[in-house]
């Protein structure tokens, strides 16, 4: 064991300083973050969201993590980067946010919260802080888009494991195929690659941040793969058809995904044609992920190529999305997002074709944006002869 998923206390100290600097610029005296991903990002606390509120309250001097009693020991074991404030239960005789407001006391400036805060909770905050303006802010959402160096270490390891998951899936299928044994079902294949990722972490990592969806993905073959987010089934992979392994994991709460389309046995007459178009579109999409360009430009270039090849009817989605604490988060690599790409952003690149009754043809990589060009963190082979499993 040598790799630790734990971020050092210095990371959170720097992060809190940077958030506070932005708060001061905007006249904010208090920031409330109650989304699980924001809490994980700012404190290192991983938990299963439910009706009991968990929230970080950040002021110019204090970082207070409000948690229910049943999370007390859980938070202590994770060495969260905040002082904990514990309430007993929900809904509670003494409401959680009432306790938080009393603990914080008088605040000068605005009370800010993330855009995901519920309308009801925003109204509750307004009642608890009647002398302050309560308003939404995206300062943390924007900060999450550009990764700190300590986070990139985690993303690279997640990408390495994601590639290994794809290889484990390929090995399971090809070993059965070559031995003349029954081929795995989509459900069995997914279970196998998830277990493989967890085994890597167990054997090679000295600390594991156990977050929801630690490892997982999409596995589907033949006609099922023509549905971008199809539900895996008991259907077995079949010789002579394509299948998709779309797999990823989170290391230290930071995500990556690796995806390839494969053909088992002798390719059909159209497999190489569809695959070549998807592969070139993905190359174009990845090439557009350069600091200074827009998300929209990468999407427009790649999808225009697909349409020029007469494949417009088989298009169902954008080029990609940002990745960080969540698998899907801003920025969006789509024609409607004019976000200017910055060094340190991480995006997926995954334009695709979905051909009814034939299958899906999709490659996806986890790409780090740099000023010199895209840096693909996932590196699984992609040439047609490499994805034909015979």
Secondary structure, DSSP 8 states (H G I E B T S, - for coil): --EE----HHHHHHHHHHHHHHHHHTTEEEEEE-SHHHHHHHH-------SS--EEEE-SS-EEEEEEGGGHHHHHHTT-SSEEEEE--SS-SS-HHHHHHHHH----SEEEEETTS-HHHHHHHHHH-TTS-EEEE-HHHHHHHS--HHHHHHHHHHHHHHHHHHHHHHHHHHHHHHHT----BHHHHHHHHHHHHHHHHHHHEEE----SSSEEEEEEEGGGGGSTT----S-B--TTSEEEEEEEEEETTEEEEEEEEEEESS--TTHHHHHHHHHHHHHHHHHT--TTSBHHHHHHHHHHHHHHTT-GGG--S-SEEE-SSSSSEEEEESTT---B--TT-EEEE--EEEETTTEEEE-BEEEE--SS--EES-----SHHHHEE-
